[in-house]
């Protein structure tokens, strides 16, 4: 066994031991306080010093990402004016392996005076910090992974794991959905899949002058090349806002291949177009539009007209746009 493997196994064992050690009643009370905080649209304020402060920042980021208004508060700054961000309905989570961190102990009386609920995540449940909090989560470890048993290693891993577990269980109990999660991750892959619609990525109809079915080949080519969209649409004779057909670069190439040069001068938009093309609506998720293109791969669909309920043209959604958005 390598030394690295041994260290990882020791940290994993410390986390497993914590799972057995944590008092269920304290965990339930902590989750109840988180529920009350979220119901009141209050803040979760997480604080710690040194390595505990780094863990506190990560826990705050995790809770923010799942819809809880969470912030990290530097305890030194708190003592010099930043306590003003904490209100009575807020919930504080204080991290300290020793439970005797002076800066946190100095904050406690001010939190009590405000009536702010307090959770201690500590390595010593009989510490001063633990005694000053409403709920105590036991993050103690037998020893650090550090060979000197000094550098915070196992203890920080345990504190991080407890924070992650609290967030995961809270998500499960509150029924946080992928759609809820995506609201706070609009730039991530999941966020894009669950939020971007055809309307967000399409070339709007205002940029796309329609063609008549009788338009000759030179006019079709001019439309295909004029704005770089690579497709043009044919308006319905009875309603110029409705789509009758679609012509793409591929349609043009196939038409020229299937007709001899002598016939090219007689070709019209009606000869080139795909009549009644597959369409999507403006509210169709972009990821669903990709699935539509995939299902019709044999038809080489790379452009989808976007229409409203009356089948009136709203825009064109291209595979190129979906690729640029990082969805395909």
Order of alpha helices (4+ residues) and beta strands (2+ residues): alpha-alpha-beta-alpha-beta-alpha-beta-alpha-beta-alpha-beta-alpha-alpha-alpha-alpha-beta-alpha-beta-beta-alpha-alpha-beta-beta-alpha-beta-beta-alpha
